[in-house]
Amino acid sequence: MLRLDSTSEQNILNMLMDHSIISSEQMQQITTMSKEVGKSKLETAFELNLATEKKILKLLSTTYSLPIVDLKLYKVDEKLKKIVDARYIKENSLVPFEISHETLKIAIPDASKLSLMKNLKTITKMDPELYAASITDINDFIYRLVGEDIAETKRIDTKKTKLEQVKKKERDLVEVGSEVIVFGDKVISEAIDLGA
């Protein structure tokens, strides 16, 4: 499944239509079918073989004069995690993949990210240098970059859940225990009343 924000998805679809890769009739077909199958329009376009990641990447690169980067060739640098917040990276589907002097190399899946460059310069105090990358590569790199943090959060949540379950069992045992004591006291007092 493609993880892409709606702005990026719409931008990619518009780009495909602007370059006559997808016609307006095909776009209507995509819209109708995506609602029926419960998938995004872009995923539906891929399933109908009306677009491919390769085509989108080539189009993005040539339209905006961006060099193409293969993110699989890059290791995750710990410094990258500190420069841009994990939430910002996930929300905007972009990845900082290399630091070179005062330049931060960033891979983007579509042109809607161009408007974030001023913002990124302010956040990072570095000059952003843009590259085009495939959606899958970007998603994979995001997972490698922030996936561990997500996993850590899940582990903490799991520990909390287990602790809450133990506490609940203890409460239940105390309640059951007190009911047993009340019942025992009742039996003993009834026995005394009966002179047993």
Protein Blocks (a to p, Z undefined) as FASTA:
>chain_A
ZZddfklmmmmmmmmmmnomacfklmmmmmmmmmmnopafklmmmmnopacfklmmmmmm
mmnopacddfklpccdfklmmmpcfklmmmnopacfbdehjaccdddfbfklmmmmmmmm
mmnopacddddddfklmmmmmmmmmmmmmmmmmmmmmmmmmmmmmmmmmmmmmmmmmmmm
mmmmmmmmmmmmnoZZ
